Amino acid sequence: MANEFVGVCSPSLGAMSGRLQPSGWTAPDGSYVLCLGADRDDAVVDAHAGHRLGINGVWPTGFAGGETLQIAVDGGGTQTVTFAATDQTLALVVAAINTQITGATASDVDDELKIESDTIGYDSTLQVVGGTGMVQLGHVAATGNGYGGLQIGDYCGWKQTGVNFAAVTVLAFGLRFKQPTNTGIKFKLSVLVGGAPLYTATPLAGETLDGATRRVNVSGVAGVADLEFRLEVVA
């Protein structure tokens, strides 16, 4: 078989997080080396919170008292912050917001007002809805979306299309994988031929698959089919 794998991944990942390692290389015995995920043991999947960052906020604010800022966090209802006449500095505005809202945190980032959801990932959002003090604080009505992290159903891997299995009876491959100790993120490894799983493994938390050769009987596959290696997040 020619060493011509192509990357596959679920739409929600948005980018391939696996690769053939090294790229374009076949071992002397004709086997493949497949690397899914990161190269370092301490690597993690980055996830970020939904947030909005002000531009050209005015300090002192010039608030007379009673000005408002309205936000919504993670798709929830609108929360209204009401400012006092003494809320003239960015530090005082940050304090006022943090004492009146839940689910988000305000902060000073390079002399601009940042408001960030306390959650992370695709479901994290921070919406600036409006308010009479919104423009003075450097904001516009808009929503900031979080990104990153893993969700159930996400997958990545590699597929070789059009493999002729007419004369193949056994598919052999090596597999080494360590399941994270975080039991909230569980992975399943699969080998699929023609879209049908022929080998699956779902290690326990902290368990390491040893890298030994696995052999799968593919004698039931007729003719030409796609060969796929997949790493998937499962419940």
C-alpha positions in Angstrom: 0.0 0.0 0.0 1.2 3.5 -0.8 1.9 5.7 2.2 -0.7 8.3 1.3 -2.9 8.9 4.3 -5.2 12.0 4.5 -6.3 13.6 7.7 -9.9 13.3 8.9 -11.6 15.0 11.9 -15.0 16.0 13.2 -16.3 19.4 12.1 -16.4 20.6 15.7 -12.6 20.2 16.1 -12.1 22.6 13.1 -8.6 21.5 12.5 -6.6 18.3 12.3 -4.9 17.3 15.6 -3.2 14.2 14.3 -0.5 13.5 11.8 1.6 10.8 10.2 4.9 10.8 12.1 7.3 11.5 10.5 5.4 13.0 7.5 5.7 10.9 4.3 7.8 8.2 6.0 7.4 4.4 5.9 9.3 2.1 8.2 11.8 -0.3 6.7 9.4 -3.2 7.2 6.7 -1.4 5.3 4.6 -0.5 8.4 3.2 2.9 9.2 3.9 5.2 12.2 0.8 7.2 13.2 0.8 10.0 15.8 -2.5 11.3 17.0 -2.5 14.3 19.3 0.5 16.1 20.7 4.2 15.2 20.9 4.6 16.0 24.6 3.4 14.1 27.5 2.3 17.3 29.3 0.4 18.8 26.4 -3.2 19.6 26.9 -6.1 20.6 24.6 -6.4 24.4 25.0 -9.9 25.8 25.7 -10.8 29.5 26.0 -13.6 31.5 27.4 -16.0 33.7 25.6 -15.1 37.3 26.3 -15.4 40.9 25.1 -12.5 43.4 25.3 -13.2 47.2 25.1 -11.5 49.6 22.7 -10.8 53.2 23.6 -12.7 53.2 26.9 -12.8 56.7 28.5 -11.2 57.2 31.9 -12.4 58.9 34.0 -15.8 57.8 32.8 -17.7 61.0 33.5 -20.6 59.0 34.9 -23.2 61.0 36.7 -24.7 57.9 38.3 -27.3 55.5 37.0 -25.5 54.6 33.8 -25.8 50.9 33.0 -24.1 48.0 31.2 -26.1 45.0 30.2 -24.5 41.6 29.5 -25.6 37.9 29.1 -23.4 35.0 30.0 -23.4 31.6 28.3 -26.8 32.2 26.6 -28.5 33.2 29.9 -30.7 36.1 30.7 -29.6 39.8 30.6 -27.8 41.1 33.7 -27.7 44.8 34.3 -24.9 46.6 36.1 -25.7 50.0 37.4 -22.8 52.5 38.0 -22.5 55.2 40.7 -21.2 58.7 40.1 -18.0 57.6 41.9 -17.2 54.9 39.3 -14.8 57.0 37.4 -11.7 54.8 37.0 -11.3 51.5 35.3 -10.6 49.8 38.6 -13.8 51.1 40.1 -15.8 50.0 37.0 -14.3 46.5 37.3 -15.2 46.3 41.0 -18.8 47.4 40.3 -19.2 44.8 37.5 -17.8 42.0 39.6 -20.1 42.7 42.5 -23.2 42.8 40.4 -22.9 40.0 37.9 -22.7 36.2 38.1 -21.0 33.7 35.7 -18.4 36.2 34.4 -15.5 38.3 35.6 -14.4 41.8 34.6 -10.7 42.8 34.5 -8.3 45.5 33.4 -6.3 44.4 30.3 -3.9 47.1 29.1 -6.2 49.9 30.3 -9.3 48.4 28.6 -12.3 46.7 30.2 -12.4 42.9 29.6 -15.4 40.9 30.6 -15.0 37.1 30.4 -17.3 34.1 31.0 -16.3 31.9 33.9 -16.7 28.8 31.6 -14.5 27.7 28.7 -15.0 25.9 25.4 -17.5 26.0 22.6 -20.5 26.6 24.9 -18.9 29.6 26.6 -20.2 33.0 25.5 -20.1 36.6 26.7 -22.6 39.0 25.1 -22.6 42.7 25.6 -26.3 43.5 25.2 -26.2 47.3 25.6 -26.6 49.9 28.3 -26.3 53.7 28.6 -22.7 53.4 29.7 -21.6 50.8 27.1 -19.9 53.2 24.6 -18.1 55.1 27.4 -16.6 51.8 28.5 -15.3 51.1 25.0 -17.8 48.4 24.1 -20.3 47.7 21.4 -23.2 45.3 21.4 -21.6 42.0 20.3 -21.0 38.4 21.4 -17.7 36.8 22.1 -17.6 33.0 21.7 -15.3 30.5 23.5 -13.5 27.8 21.6 -11.3 24.7 22.0 -11.6 21.8 24.3 -13.1 18.4 23.5 -16.7 17.3 23.3 -18.2 13.8 23.0 -18.2 12.8 19.4 -15.1 14.7 18.4 -12.6 12.6 16.5 -9.4 12.8 14.5 -7.3 10.4 12.6 -6.1 9.3 9.2 -7.6 7.5 6.3 -6.2 5.8 3.2 -8.7 5.6 0.4 -9.0 2.8 -2.1 -7.0 0.1 -0.4 -7.2 -3.2 -2.3 -8.1 -5.9 0.2 -8.6 -8.6 -2.4 -5.5 -10.5 -1.3 -5.3 -9.3 2.3 -6.4 -11.5 5.2 -4.8 -9.9 8.2 -4.2 -6.2 9.0 -1.4 -5.7 11.5 -0.6 -2.4 13.3 1.1 -1.1 16.4 -0.7 1.0 18.9 0.5 2.9 22.0 -1.8 5.2 23.9 -2.2 6.5 27.4 -5.8 7.3 28.5 -5.8 10.6 30.5 -6.4 10.2 34.3 -9.2 12.7 33.9 -12.1 10.3 33.6 -14.3 13.1 32.3 -12.5 12.8 28.9 -12.5 9.2 27.6 -11.1 8.2 24.3 -11.8 5.2 22.0 -9.4 4.1 19.4 -10.7 2.4 16.2 -9.5 0.8 13.0 -12.2 0.9 10.3 -12.3 -0.7 6.9 -15.0 0.4 4.6 -16.5 2.4 7.4 -17.0 -0.7 9.6 -15.0 -0.9 12.9 -12.8 -3.9 12.9 -10.8 -3.1 16.1 -11.8 -0.8 19.0 -10.2 -0.1 22.3 -11.4 2.1 25.2 -8.7 2.2 27.9 -9.6 2.9 31.5 -8.5 6.2 33.1 -4.7 6.2 33.3 -4.3 2.9 31.4 -1.6 2.6 28.8 -1.9 0.4 25.7 1.5 -1.2 25.4 2.4 -0.6 21.8 2.3 -4.3 20.9 1.2 -5.4 17.4 -2.5 -5.9 16.9 -3.8 -8.1 14.1 -7.3 -7.8 12.6 -8.9 -10.3 10.3 -10.0 -8.5 7.1 -10.8 -11.6 5.0 -14.4 -10.6 5.0 -13.7 -7.4 3.2 -14.2 -7.7 -0.5 -12.2 -5.7 -3.1 -11.3 -2.1 -2.6 -12.2 -0.2 0.6 -11.0 2.7 2.8 -8.7 2.1 5.8 -9.1 4.5 8.7 -7.4 5.0 12.1 -9.5 7.1 14.4 -9.2 8.6 17.9 -12.7 9.6 19.3 -14.0 11.2 22.4 -16.7 9.1 24.0 -19.0 9.2 27.0 
